[in-house]
Amino acid sequence: MGKFKYKYKSIENLKRILEKQVQKELAEIDLEIDKVIDLLSQLKIEKANFIDKKDEPRRAKIIDVQLNENYLMQLEEKIEKVEEEIVELNKKREVKLKELEERSKEKKVFEILGEKHLSEFVKEENRLEQLEIDDIATKRYIRKNS
């Protein structure tokens, strides 16, 4: 029996590598999203703590009130920027998911094609083997009857 050589094996391997690369990029985006979400929760906690501290009854100077308001506005701006960043990262993630789906489909196509080629190869090998067996049986029959 001959050795099976799949002529598209290198393309299938390339598709597999590209799929793994997209999976890695998707994992990196997920990690980045987690980091940004952690940052967002820290900022919200910081804001809540600041508001609680600010609401404590005490005598405050006008400059302190203005500084507190400015600080609170800066926290709000940071929170908005981080939320926008999360939205952008989620968009990137969706794009990568679609790309991963495409890469998976491409890889699967070549895997199926490889299976079909292997099946055809096995059928051809079986046919050739059957021809050899028939030839041997015919020669034996001829020898016995001669």
Secondary structure, DSSP 8 states (H G I E B T S, - for coil): ------TTHHHHHHHHHHHHHHHHHHHHHHHHHHHHHHHHHHHHHHHHHHHHHHTS-----HHHHHHHHHHHHHHHHHHHHHHHHHHHHHHHHHHHHHHHHHHHHHHHHHHHHHHHHHHHHHHHHHHHHHHHHHHHHHHHHHHHH-
